[in-house]
Amino acid sequence: MYVSGNPKTKKQLKEWLTTCRKCGKPEADALHGAPAPMTIGAVMGQHAYVKREVCIFSPGPFPAPTNGTAYVEGPHYPEPHKWYAKVEVKDGVIVKVS
């Protein structure tokens, strides 16, 4: 099975799961931690919990699981596979990489 977006390394895949889709900053950044105070400026600038959704898919006849554990590889064919990972999937979206 493969990952949407075709990450070139396992490290890149992990970074995608912890990076804000809006601003590209890591989740551990101050804007992405606990919700900001409810002020107009805080609400307008808040990026909390807007992560990149990375899905898995199977190019062959067997479907990718939508929930549970799966094993993925990359980069996509025709490039040689250079990394493999065990992932946890919830509703078709990767939530954890090991």
N, C-alpha and C positions, 0 to 999 in steps of 0.2 A: 504494500500500500504506500501511497505517496501523500505529501502534504501540499495544500494549496499555497501558491506563492513561490514554490520551488526554492527553499532555502539551500544555500550552498554548504552550510555546516550545521552540526547539531547545536553549536553555540548560538548561531544566528536564529535558529528556531526558538531556543529558550529566550533570547532577547525579544523576539516578536511577542511572546506571551506576556512579557512584563513591561512593555513600552506602550505609552499612550498613543492612540491612533491620531489624535488631533495635533499634538505638539511634538511627539517623538521623545519626550523625556521619560526617564525610568519611573516605574510605579512608586519607588521609594522616595521620590522627590516630595517636597513639602506640599505641592498642589495635589498630589495623588494619594496622600495618606488619609487621615480622618477627614470627614466632610468639613469644609470651611464654615466660619460663622455666617449666619444668614443676613448678609448685607448685600445691597445691589451690586457693588463692585465684586464681592466674593462670588455671587451667583453667576455674574456675567463672565468671570474669568475662570470658573471652576471646570476642571477637566477630570475630576475624580471618576474612576471606574470606567473610563472609555478605553478599553483595551482592543487590540487588534484581534479579530476572530480568525483563527487558523483552523481549517477543516481538513479531514482526511478523505481520501477517495481511492477507489480501486479501479485501475484501467482494465482489469480482466473481467471474467464472467462472475466472480464472487464479489458480492457487495461488501462495502466497508461497514463495520459496526457503528451504530449511532450512540451506544452507551457501553461502558466497560473498558477493557484493556485491549490495545491493539499494538502492532509492531509496524513501524514505518521505516522507509529508507529514502535516501536522496543522494545527490540530486536526481532529477527525473531522467528516464531513458531518453535519448541515446547516450548521455554522459555516463561514465562508470560510477556506480554507487560508492560513495566515500564515507557515509555515516549511516548508522542504524540506531533506532531509539524505541523504547517502550513508552507508550503514551496512554494517558487516561482520557477518555472521551465522554462528554456529556451532551446529549442532543446534537451529536455530529460535530461538536466543536472541541478542540483539544484544550484541556484544563490543566494538565500536568505532564511534564516530560522527565523521563529518567533514563 
